[in-house]
Amino acid sequence: MIPLIPIIAGIAALAVGVLVLRTYGPRFRVGRLLASTPEVSVAEAREFATGRPRYVRVGGRIDAEDEFEDDAHRPLVFRRTRLQVRRDATWVALEDGRERVRFEVRDGLEAIAVDDAALDVGLVVMPRESVGSAADVGDRVPAGTPPETPVRLLIEQVSSVEHAIVLGVPSLGADGEPILSAGLGRPLVLTTFEPDEAMRILTEGDRGRPLVAVACFAGGLVMIGIGLVLAATGVAA
């Protein structure tokens, strides 16, 4: 029975680590997909569009014919603006506006379109945030909201001067051209950061919970290893 104790403790520690990461909600899954999805070239992704569906990762420069500008005159292909109110421990969207044009990811001479309409939780960019109170936005909050309730304006945008990593399922669009979109039960993911930096954005700079999760995983594996060694020693004896 003694070897079972560290093994059970190790399994429990691993479970705690998973639960800690799951407190990030859908962002945890996006981070896991960024770390594990196989990378292919844009040319390969285009070929996959006519074959068996598969979830892949491609990288390249954002390109579009009809950009629009932000207030700093940067050429944009996508902008999402959300007004959110703080309720308990979460931010709840009151307004969710999107501006977008058709764009693609280009690598050399090859390009594949991105289904901008499918971008949601998988959009990982540096957000622009402005925080205030309900009193600052007047009738844009529900009637009866206390004036001191925290609110924030969150802007996420993608520029055509950036490079991006995109995760999705290649298929043929309505125009017969290859396009990357959500599929196989997984979201469309687009980030303008390398995976490690994208993870920092996904965790919103919170270093405590990831460290707790790493400690749980490391401790759990050590405990399981100790249990297996004790079990093997007992069998040998």
Backbone hydrogen bonds in HBPLUS format (Angstrom, degrees):
<---DONOR---> <-ACCEPTOR-->    atom                        ^
c    i                          cat <-CA-CA->   ^        H-A-AA   ^      H-
h    n   atom  resd res      DA  || num        DHA   H-A  angle D-A-AA Bond
n    s   type  num  typ     dist DA aas  dist angle  dist       angle   num
A0004-LEU N   A0001-MET O   2.97 MM   3  5.36 133.6  2.19 108.6 121.8     1
A0005-ILE N   A0002-ILE O   3.07 MM   3  5.56 142.0  2.22 112.9 122.4     2
A0008-ILE N   A0004-LEU O   2.80 MM   4  5.90 165.2  1.82 154.6 158.2     3
A0009-ALA N   A0005-ILE O   2.94 MM   4  6.12 160.7  1.97 150.9 157.0     4
A0010-GLY N   A0006-PRO O   2.79 MM   4  5.89 150.5  1.88 141.4 149.6     5
A0011-ILE N   A0007-ILE O   2.94 MM   4  6.22 158.8  1.99 150.1 155.2     6
A0012-ALA N   A0008-ILE O   2.93 MM   4  6.15 155.5  1.99 146.8 153.9     7
A0013-ALA N   A0009-ALA O   2.93 MM   4  6.19 151.4  2.02 144.3 151.9     8
A0014-LEU N   A0010-GLY O   2.99 MM   4  6.29 157.1  2.04 150.1 155.8     9
A0015-ALA N   A0011-ILE O   2.98 MM   4  6.23 154.8  2.04 146.0 153.0    10
A0016-VAL N   A0012-ALA O   2.95 MM   4  6.26 151.9  2.03 146.7 154.2    11
A0017-GLY N   A0013-ALA O   2.99 MM   4  6.28 155.7  2.05 147.9 154.3    12
A0018-VAL N   A0014-LEU O   3.04 MM   4  6.37 156.1  2.10 149.7 155.3    13
A0019-LEU N   A0015-ALA O   2.98 MM   4  6.23 159.2  2.02 148.1 154.0    14
A0020-VAL N   A0016-VAL O   2.89 MM   4  6.15 152.8  1.96 151.2 158.4    15
A0021-LEU N   A0017-GLY O   3.14 MM   4  6.43 161.7  2.18 148.4 152.2    16
A0022-ARG N   A0018-VAL O   2.94 MM   4  6.18 146.8  2.06 145.9 156.0    17
A0023-THR N   A0020-VAL O   3.16 MM   3  5.47 153.9  2.23 104.2 112.2    18
A0024-TYR N   A0021-LEU O   3.11 MM   3  5.89 167.5  2.13 119.1 123.0    19
A0025-GLY N   A0022-ARG O   2.98 MM   3  5.40 164.1  2.01 114.4 118.0    20
A0028-PHE N   A0025-GLY O   3.09 MM   3  5.84 148.6  2.19 120.7 127.3    21
A0029-ARG N   A0026-PRO O   3.09 MM   3  5.34 120.5  2.46 100.8 114.4    22
A0030-VAL N   A0026-PRO O   3.12 MM   4  6.51 156.6  2.18 149.9 156.6    23
A0031-GLY N   A0027-ARG O   2.96 MM   4  6.18 161.8  1.99 150.3 154.4    24
A0032-ARG N   A0028-PHE O   3.02 MM   4  6.27 153.6  2.09 144.1 151.4    25
A0033-LEU N   A0029-ARG O   2.90 MM   4  6.15 154.5  1.97 150.3 157.1    26
A0034-LEU N   A0030-VAL O   2.95 MM   4  6.23 155.4  2.01 150.3 156.9    27
A0035-ALA N   A0031-GLY O   3.13 MM   4  6.34 145.3  2.25 141.3 150.0    28
A0036-SER N   A0032-ARG O   3.07 MM   4  6.18 134.9  2.28 141.3 152.8    29
A0037-THR N   A0033-LEU O   2.96 MM   4  5.49 152.5  2.03 151.7 151.8    30
A0057-ARG N   A0038-PRO O   2.95 MM  19  5.90 142.5  2.10 155.2 153.9    31
A0040-VAL N   A0057-ARG O   2.82 MM  17  6.04 161.4  1.86 172.8 171.1    32
A0045-ALA N   A0041-SER O   2.96 MM   4  6.29 158.1  2.01 150.6 156.9    33
A0046-ARG N   A0042-VAL O   3.00 MM   4  6.26 151.9  2.08 148.3 155.1    34
A0047-GLU N   A0043-ALA O   3.19 MM   4  6.51 150.1  2.28 140.9 148.5    35
A0047-GLU N   A0044-GLU O   3.06 MM   3  5.05 115.6  2.49  94.1 109.8    36
A0048-PHE N   A0044-GLU O   2.92 MM   4  6.25 151.7  2.00 151.1 159.4    37
A0049-ALA N   A0046-ARG O   3.26 MM   3  5.33 142.6  2.40  97.0 107.3    38
A0050-THR N   A0047-GLU O   3.36 MM   3  6.18 167.0  2.37 119.7 122.3    39
A0051-GLY N   A0048-PHE O   2.97 MM   3  5.05 164.0  2.00 110.3 115.3    40
A0056-VAL N   A0168-GLY O   2.95 MM 112  5.68 167.6  1.96 156.1 152.1    41
A0168-GLY N   A0056-VAL O   3.01 MM 112  5.68 154.6  2.08 155.5 163.3    42
A0058-VAL N   A0166-VAL O   2.90 MM 108  5.44 161.5  1.94 155.7 161.4    43
A0166-VAL N   A0058-VAL O   2.90 MM 108  5.44 165.8  1.92 156.0 160.8    44
A0060-GLY N   A0164-ALA O   3.09 MM 104  5.71 152.2  2.17 155.4 163.6    45
A0164-ALA N   A0060-GLY O   2.81 MM 104  5.71 163.0  1.84 168.8 172.6    46
A0061-ARG N   A0106-ARG O   2.83 MM  45  5.10 153.1  1.90 155.0 147.5    47
A0106-ARG N   A0061-ARG O   2.80 MM  45  5.10 165.4  1.82 143.3 148.3    48
A0062-ILE N   A0162-GLU O   2.93 MM 100  5.88 178.4  1.93 166.9 167.0    49
A0063-ASP N   A0104-GLU O   2.92 MM  41  5.36 153.7  1.99 155.9 158.3    50
A0104-GLU N   A0063-ASP O   2.90 MM  41  5.36 157.7  1.95 156.2 163.1    51
A0068-PHE N   A0076-LEU O   3.01 MM   8  5.20 155.8  2.07 138.3 146.1    52
A0076-LEU N   A0068-PHE O   2.55 MM   8  5.20 170.2  1.56 163.3 166.7    53
A0070-ASP N   A0074-ARG O   3.15 MM   4  5.55 139.7  2.32 137.1 148.7    54
A0073-HIS N   A0070-ASP O   2.96 MM   3  5.13 159.7  2.00 115.2 117.1    55
A0160-SER N   A0075-PRO O   2.96 MM  85  5.88 155.6  2.02 142.8 149.9    56
A0077-VAL N   A0158-VAL O   2.90 MM  81  5.86 165.3  1.92 159.9 160.2    57
A0101-VAL N   A0077-VAL O   2.98 MM  24  5.34 149.9  2.07 152.9 148.6    58
A0158-VAL N   A0078-PHE O   2.85 MM  80  5.15 156.2  1.91 146.2 148.7    59
A0079-ARG N   A0099-GLU O   2.81 MM  20  5.16 145.8  1.92 158.0 159.6    60
A0099-GLU N   A0079-ARG O   2.85 MM  20  5.16 156.0  1.90 152.7 159.4    61
A0080-ARG N   A0156-GLU O   2.75 MM  76  5.20 163.8  1.77 158.0 163.9    62
A0156-GLU N   A0080-ARG O   2.91 MM  76  5.20 162.4  1.94 151.4 157.3    63
A0081-THR N   A0097-GLY O   2.81 MM  16  5.13 163.5  1.83 150.5 156.3    64
A0097-GLY N   A0081-THR O   2.82 MM  16  5.13 166.5  1.84 159.3 156.3    65
A0082-ARG N   A0154-LEU O   2.85 MM  72  5.16 166.0  1.87 151.6 156.5    66
A0154-LEU N   A0082-ARG O   2.83 MM  72  5.16 168.6  1.84 156.4 159.7    67
A0083-LEU N   A0095-GLU O   3.04 MM  12  5.02 149.5  2.14 125.8 134.9    68
A0094-LEU N   A0083-LEU O   2.67 MM  11  5.51 176.2  1.67 164.7 165.7    69
A0095-GLU N   A0083-LEU O   3.26 MM  12  5.02 157.3  2.31 135.3 138.5    70
A0084-GLN N   A0152-ARG O   2.89 MM  68  5.36 170.5  1.90 161.9 165.1    71
A0152-ARG N   A0084-GLN O   2.90 MM  68  5.36 153.4  1.97 145.1 151.1    72
A0085-VAL N   A0092-VAL O   2.82 MM   7  5.29 157.8  1.87 148.0 151.1    73
A0092-VAL N   A0085-VAL O   2.84 MM   7  5.29 173.1  1.84 152.6 154.1    74
A0086-ARG N   A0150-PRO O   2.93 MM  64  5.43 166.0  1.95 158.2 155.7    75
A0087-ARG N   A0090-THR O   2.85 MM   3  5.54 171.5  1.86 173.0 175.1    76
A0090-THR N   A0087-ARG O   3.05 MM   3  5.54 167.8  2.06 135.7 135.8    77
A0114-VAL N   A0103-PHE O   3.11 MM  11  6.16 160.6  2.14 153.4 148.8    78
A0105-VAL N   A0112-ILE O   2.92 MM   7  5.54 162.2  1.95 153.8 152.4    79
A0112-ILE N   A0105-VAL O   3.04 MM   7  5.54 150.9  2.12 143.7 151.8    80
A0107-ASP N   A0110-GLU O   2.81 MM   3  5.40 164.6  1.84 160.3 165.7    81
A0110-GLU N   A0107-ASP O   3.23 MM   3  5.40 151.3  2.32 129.6 124.8    82
A0180-LEU N   A0113-ALA O   2.80 MM  67  6.18 157.8  1.85 147.8 152.6    83
A0116-ASP N   A0114-VAL O   2.86 MM   2  5.66 118.0  2.25 115.8  98.7    84
A0115-ASP N   A0180-LEU O   2.87 MM  65  5.91 161.7  1.90 172.7 168.0    85
A0118-ALA N   A0115-ASP O   2.90 MM   3  5.62 157.9  1.95 123.1 129.8    86
A0119-LEU N   A0116-ASP O   3.23 MM   3  5.45 165.0  2.26 108.1 112.7    87
A0123-LEU N   A0120-ASP O   3.23 MM   3  5.84 168.0  2.25 120.6 121.3    88
A0190-LEU N   A0122-GLY O   2.92 MM  68  6.05 157.9  1.97 132.9 136.1    89
A0124-VAL N   A0190-LEU O   2.82 MM  66  6.10 172.8  1.83 159.9 161.2    90
A0128-ARG N   A0155-ILE O   2.84 MM  27  5.02 165.9  1.86 149.3 154.2    91
A0155-ILE N   A0128-ARG O   2.85 MM  27  5.02 161.6  1.88 149.2 155.0    92
A0130-SER N   A0153-LEU O   2.98 MM  23  5.11 149.7  2.07 141.9 150.8    93
A0153-LEU N   A0130-SER O   2.77 MM  23  5.11 156.4  1.83 147.8 155.4    94
A0132-GLY N   A0151-VAL O   2.81 MM  19  5.32 171.6  1.82 155.1 156.4    95
A0151-VAL N   A0132-GLY O   2.99 MM  19  5.32 165.2  2.02 122.6 124.7    96
A0136-ASP N   A0133-SER O   2.87 MM   3  5.50 153.5  1.94 117.1 125.0    97
A0134-ALA N   A0149-THR O   2.79 MM  15  5.35 133.7  2.00 145.5 160.5    98
A0137-VAL N   A0134-ALA O   3.22 MM   3  5.60 153.5  2.29 109.4 116.3    99
A0135-ALA N   A0147-PRO O   3.02 MM  12  4.54 141.6  2.17 141.1 129.3   100
A0140-ARG N   A0137-VAL O   3.18 MM   3  5.74 159.8  2.23 130.4 136.0   101
A0145-THR N   A0142-PRO O   3.20 MM   3  5.89 149.3  2.30 141.8 141.2   102
A0149-THR N   A0146-PRO O   3.01 MM   3  5.56 168.4  2.02 123.4 126.6   103
A0162-GLU N   A0159-SER O   3.34 MM   3  5.70 164.3  2.37 112.3 114.0   104
A0165-ILE N   A0191-THR O   2.82 MM  26  5.38 162.1  1.85 162.2 168.3   105
A0191-THR N   A0165-ILE O   2.97 MM  26  5.38 159.1  2.01 153.5 160.3   106
A0167-LEU N   A0189-VAL O   2.78 MM  22  4.86 158.4  1.83 138.9 145.7   107
A0189-VAL N   A0167-LEU O   2.97 MM  22  4.86 167.4  1.98 141.6 145.7   108
A0169-VAL N   A0181-SER O   2.76 MM  12  5.42 168.5  1.78 159.1 160.5   109
A0181-SER N   A0169-VAL O   3.30 MM  12  5.42 154.8  2.36 122.0 128.2   110
A0171-SER N   A0179-ILE O   2.97 MM   8  5.54 148.3  2.07 147.8 157.7   111
A0179-ILE N   A0171-SER O   2.75 MM   8  5.54 147.5  1.85 159.5 168.3   112
A0173-GLY N   A0177-GLU O   2.78 MM   4  5.44 175.9  1.78 149.9 150.6   113
A0176-GLY N   A0173-GLY O   2.91 MM   3  5.15 161.7  1.94 112.3 116.8   114
A0183-GLY N   A0186-ARG O   3.04 MM   3  5.39 153.3  2.11 149.5 157.4   115
A0186-ARG N   A0183-GLY O   2.97 MM   3  5.39 158.6  2.01 113.3 120.2   116
A0197-GLU N   A0194-GLU O   3.04 MM   3  5.49 115.6  2.47 113.7 128.4   117
A0198-ALA N   A0194-GLU O   2.87 MM   4  6.04 156.5  1.92 158.5 165.5   118
A0199-MET N   A0195-PRO O   2.96 MM   4  6.19 146.7  2.07 147.1 154.7   119
A0200-ARG N   A0197-GLU O   3.09 MM   3  5.15 121.7  2.45  95.2 109.5   120
A0201-ILE N   A0197-GLU O   3.20 MM   4  6.62 151.0  2.29 146.3 153.6   121
A0202-LEU N   A0198-ALA O   2.89 MM   4  6.20 157.6  1.94 150.6 157.3   122
A0203-THR N   A0199-MET O   2.98 MM   4  6.20 145.9  2.10 145.7 153.7   123
A0205-GLY N   A0200-ARG O   3.07 MM   5  5.43 160.9  2.11 160.0 160.9   124
A0204-GLU N   A0201-ILE O   2.99 MM   3  4.88 154.9  2.05 101.3 109.0   125
A0206-ASP N   A0203-THR O   2.97 MM   3  5.44 164.4  1.99 117.9 122.5   126
A0211-LEU N   A0207-ARG O   3.25 MM   4  6.24 154.1  2.33 138.5 145.6   127
A0212-VAL N   A0208-GLY O   2.96 MM   4  6.27 155.2  2.03 153.0 160.7   128
A0213-ALA N   A0209-ARG O   2.91 MM   4  6.16 160.8  1.95 155.2 160.2   129
A0214-VAL N   A0210-PRO O   2.88 MM   4  6.14 159.8  1.93 149.0 154.3   130
A0215-ALA N   A0211-LEU O   2.91 MM   4  6.09 161.1  1.95 148.2 153.5   131
A0216-CYS N   A0212-VAL O   2.93 MM   4  6.18 153.3  2.00 147.2 154.7   132
A0217-PHE N   A0213-ALA O   2.90 MM   4  6.19 160.3  1.94 152.6 157.8   133
A0218-ALA N   A0214-VAL O   2.84 MM   4  6.03 169.2  1.85 156.2 159.3   134
A0219-GLY N   A0215-ALA O   2.83 MM   4  5.85 166.0  1.85 147.0 151.9   135
A0220-GLY N   A0216-CYS O   2.79 MM   4  5.77 153.3  1.86 141.5 149.9   136
A0221-LEU N   A0217-PHE O   2.98 MM   4  6.16 161.3  2.02 148.4 152.5   137
A0222-VAL N   A0218-ALA O   3.02 MM   4  6.26 158.6  2.06 149.7 155.9   138
A0223-MET N   A0219-GLY O   2.94 MM   4  6.14 163.1  1.97 150.9 155.2   139
A0224-ILE N   A0220-GLY O   2.96 MM   4  6.17 160.4  2.00 149.2 154.8   140
A0225-GLY N   A0221-LEU O   2.89 MM   4  6.05 156.1  1.95 144.5 151.6   141
A0226-ILE N   A0222-VAL O   2.87 MM   4  6.17 156.6  1.92 151.3 157.5   142
A0227-GLY N   A0223-MET O   2.94 MM   4  6.19 160.7  1.97 148.6 153.8   143
A0228-LEU N   A0224-ILE O   2.92 MM   4  6.20 155.4  1.98 150.0 156.4   144
A0229-VAL N   A0225-GLY O   2.93 MM   4  6.17 156.4  1.99 149.4 155.9   145
A0230-LEU N   A0226-ILE O   2.90 MM   4  6.15 164.0  1.92 154.3 158.5   146
A0231-ALA N   A0227-GLY O   2.88 MM   4  6.08 153.3  1.96 143.5 151.5   147
A0232-ALA N   A0228-LEU O   2.85 MM   4  6.07 159.6  1.89 148.0 153.4   148
A0233-THR N   A0229-VAL O   2.82 MM   4  6.03 157.8  1.87 150.7 157.3   149
A0234-GLY N   A0230-LEU O   2.90 MM   4  6.08 153.7  1.97 144.6 151.6   150
A0235-VAL N   A0231-ALA O   2.99 MM   4  6.27 152.6  2.06 146.8 153.9   151
A0236-ALA N   A0232-ALA O   2.92 MM   4  6.15 160.3  1.96 149.1 154.5   152
A0237-ALA N   A0233-THR O   2.90 MM   4  6.09 148.2  2.00 143.1 152.0   153
